[in-house]
Amino acid sequence: MHPDWTALGQVAAVSTGVTVAVVVVFALGVLGLARLEGARDQQGRTCAVGLTQAALCFLACAAVVAYGIFLIVPQFH
């Protein structure tokens, strides 16, 4: 039995890249929440940009997680 090292390397590279991308997007979502809280503290109003940024980033993270679950669970196919 000879493992396909190229395929293993590709899987490792893609999984590492997606993991880093999800962490960065999640961090941007947290940054959006921080902007929202900062706007509330300083001006007493909300910051729509921060709320929109956080919502879109967390939605993207949830979509990646849902797609991963879809790929793992065979009953969804």
Buried (B, 14 or more C-beta within 10 A) or exposed (E): EEEEEEEEEEEEEEEEEEEEEBEEBBEBBEBBBEBBEEBEEEEEEEBEEBBEBBEBBBEBBEEBEEEEEEEEEEEEE
